[in-house]
Amino acid sequence: MAAAPITSAQLGQDVINRLVNSPTNPSNCTCGWYIYYSNVCGHPYQDVPHRCGRTTVPTGKSGFCKSPAPRHIVQAPQVAAQCRLC
């Protein structure tokens, strides 16, 4: 059974449920881009960044532990909206 689609407003909350420990990251952390797809057109809808907080950039903000950051495709749920290109 497929997961129920989510709205674009739910992406920030949902990414917390989809975190993947990446062996390519230092200390096997969850930093990376999480790619959500549209359930309307099937194209990528949005890339959501997640930073674990262990690394900071010169401005003092949280940064990715590895550059380029790993990309993780979120299999389910998908977003109930068309992508920006359609």
TAHULIN-V319162 format. One record per run of one state. SS is the DSSP state (a for helix, b for strand, c for the rest). FROM is the first residue (numbers start at 1). TO is the last residue. Records with the same first field share a line. If there is no record, write none. Layout:
BEGIN
SS=FROM-TO, FROM-TO
END
This chain:
BEGIN
c=1-5, 7-7, 19-25, 29-31, 39-43, 51-54, 57-61, 64-70, 74-78, 80-86
b=6-6, 32-38, 44-50, 55-56, 62-63, 71-73, 79-79
a=8-18, 26-28
END
